[in-house]
Amino acid sequence: MLPLVEFCQFNLLKGSQIVLEHLEERSDIDILVSDCLSQCSLCAKSLYCSFEGKIISSDDATGLELLINNEVTEWYKDL
C-alpha cells in the first residue's frame, strides 16, 4: 500500500498544480484529486494537500513539495 496525497481541485488552480505534476512522476505514492477537501479558509490563503489524512500547507509550491517529500520519507521510515 502506498501513501496517499490528496489535492483539492480548487487549490490546484491556485498554484499547487505544479506540485501535483512533479509528484505524478513518482511511483512511491498514490495521488487523488478531489472536488473539495473542505478546507476553504486554508485554501483561500495558501497551497495545501492532505497526506494520509494530515493537512500540509505552505505559502508556495516549492515549500509544499518539500513538506510532502519530508512526509513521504517519514512514512516509509515508520514502516
N, C-alpha and C positions, 0 to 999 in steps of 0.2 A: 504494500500500500504506500502510495506517495503522499507527501504533504500537499494540502490544498491551499492555493492562493486564489481568493475571490475578489473580483473587481466590480464596482458599480458602473453601469453603463454611462451614467451622467458624469461621473468623475473622470472617466476616460476622456470625455470631451473637454474637460478642464485641464488636462495635461498628463494624466497618468498613462495615456495610450502608449507612449514611448517605452515605459517600463514594461507594459504588457508585451510589446513586440520583442523586447530583449529577453523576457522570461520564456516566451514561446520557443526560443532556441534551445532551452534546457530540456533534458529528458528525465530529470530527477524530481519534478514537481508536476502536479495537476493544476490546471487553471480553469476557472469558471468565471464567466461574465454574467452578472445578474442585472435585472432592470433597476433594482434599488436595494441597497443594504440597510435602509432606514437609519442612516447616519447623516441626515440632511444638514444639520448645523456644522458638522465637521466637513462635509462635502463642500459647503459654501466657502470655507476658508482655507482648505488645504487638500493635498493629494493624499489618498489613503487606499487601503485594501484590508482584507481580512486574511490572516494567515492562521489556518487551523482554528478559526473562531476568534482569534485575538486581533483587535483592530490596531493597525500600524499606520502612522501618518507622518508626513513631512511637508515642509514648505516648497520643496522642489522634487523633480523626478529623480535626480541623482541621489538625493538623500533617501527617498523612498526605496529605490532599488538597493541601496546599501543596507538599509534596515531589513528588507526582505531576505537578502543574501545572508545576513547575520542570523536571522531566524531559521533559515533552511539549514545552515551549518549546525546550529544548536540542536535542531530537531533530529538530525542524523547522529549527533553525538549521544543523544539520550536513548537511542535505540538499543 
